[in-house]
Every structure is written in structure tokens, then in C-alpha cells.
Amino acid sequence: MVLTMGLALTVVSWIIQLSRIVIKKDPRLNAAFLAVYAVGCILLSVGSFLVNDSTGGILNAFDVILPVTILATLIVANKTA
């Protein structure tokens, strides 16, 4: 169940980003995309560990690092701007 929720969140996050690119013609990364994608990756990581797939869990945990780093950078940039 956790894996399914994580996968659903990652798909939703990509739909959010794709709609911003296609409809608004804005190629910048959306903060909502990054946040939802990171939560989805966290759920995928937790779900992998729950089914004793440590390799998948570790790889999904690494997947969380980049969107969280970019999201933190966007938040700091918006506060200073």
C-alpha cells in the first residue's frame, strides 16, 4: 500500500510539473512538484524497506536528496529576493 501511494504521488508530481510546462509555458521547476515528488520518494523508500528490499529502499532514499536540496534552494532564494 505504501509503495502504491508513493508511486501515485510521484505520478501526480510529474503531472503538476507537466501542466505548468504545457499550459503556462513555464519551464521552471515548481515547488509543489519538488515537494510532492520528495514525499513520493520517501514513501517508496519506506515501502521498499517494509517489503525487505533494502537496495530499492536505499536507492529511493538517495532520490529524495536532489528534490529536497533544490526545494530548499528555491525557498532560500525566494526569502532573499
N, C-alpha and C positions, 0 to 999 in steps of 0.2 A: 504494500500500500504506500509506503514512504517513497519507494522508487518511482511509483506511478505519479505521485504528487510532485516529486522533483522533476520528472520528465515533463509533466504538464506545465509547470512553472517556467521551465526553460523554453518551451514552445511558445507560451504566452509572451515571454520577454522578447523573443525574436519577432513575434507579430507586432508588438509595440514598436520596436525599432524599425521594422519594415514599413509600417504605416507612416511613421514620421518621415522616412526617406521618400516614399512614393507619393503620399498625399501632400505633405508640406514642402517637399523638395529640399529637405534639410539633412545633410549627411552627418551632422554632428552626433556624437553619442548622447543618448537620452539617459538622464539619471534614473528614471523609472526602469529602463531596460537593464541597467547595470545592477540595480538593487534586486529586482525580481530574478535576474539570471543568477546572482550570487546566492540568493536563498534557495533557488532550484538546485544549484550545485551542492550546497550544504546538505539538502535533503537527499540528493543522490549519493553523496558520500556516506551519510548516516545509514541509508538503506543498504548500501553495499556492505558496510561493516555488520549490519544486522543479519545479513544472509551469508556471513563468513567469507566475503570476497574482499580480502584486505587490499589486494592490488588495485581493484576498482575504487575502493574507498580512498586510498592514498592518492590516486590519480585525480579523482574528483575533488579531493581536498586541495590539491595544487591548482585546480581550475578556479577555485574561489579567490586565489591571491590576486590575479590580474584585475578582475572587475572591481574588487574592493579597493585596490590601490588607485585605479582610475576614478572611482566614485569619490574617494577621499580627496584626490587632487581637484576634482570638479567642485567639491564643496568648499575647499580652502580657497580656490580661485574665485568663487562667487562671493565669499565673505570679504576678500581683499579688494574686489572690484567695486 
